[in-house]
Amino acid sequence: MVVWTDFERATIADIFSKLDYEAVGGATLARCLIVYPWTQRYFGNFGNLYNAAAIMGNPMIAKHGTTILHGLDRAVKNMDNIKATYAELSVLHSEKLHVDPDNFKLLSDCLTIVVAAQLGKAFSGEVQAAFQKFLSVVVSALGKQYH
């Protein structure tokens, strides 16, 4: 079980209350697919992913990025039980989609970069630490089925 401080809980809630899910979600997934091109293999039915411009302009990537961020809402609302909250998603990603669990960490790193760019100076070291702690718990929960 993860122990959250009041600061961490408030920080995570504050970050998500400020995010433009459509912009951040799409930018995050696009960044992941561009920087780590091997992750594109899971999105073969999303059409043209041949270069950075095609990925960044792909409406299916933007939509799925938004879906991912809305999925993180579940963790924000259930911070004391993230593993159980993501149990079904973990099974889906491991048994049906066969997603390499390392990709969850890559995506969380991309999300951190995009959020940092959006929040600017407000994304202090303490805020980043809380955010990355939250994302590491989510990544662990999504990878639970693999263990």
C-alpha positions, 0 to 999 in steps of 0.5 A: 500500500502506498502512503500519500501525504496531504501535499501529494494528494492535493498536488495530484488533484491540482495538476489534473484540475489544470490539464487540458486533457485533449491537448495534453493527452494527444501530445503525450501519446504522440511524443511517446510514438515519435521518441520511442517508435517501437511503441507504434506497433500497438497502433497499427490500425490508427492509420498513417504513423510514418513520421512525426507530422503524421503522428501529431496530426492523427486524430485517432492518436489525439483521441486515444491520448485523451482516453488515457488521461481520462483513465488516469482520473480513475487513479486520482479518484482512487489513490488509496486503491490504484492497483484494484482500480486498474486490475481489469486494465492490467489484464486487458493490456497483458493478455489481450493487447500484449503491451510490453509493460515497459511502455507504461513507464515510457508513456509516463515519462512523456506525460511528465515532460508534457505536463512540465511544459504546460505548468512551467515554473509551477512544476517545481521539484516537489510537484514533480516528485509527487507527480512521478510518485503517482505515475509510478504507482499507476505504472506498477498497477498496470504492470501487475498482471505481468508479475 
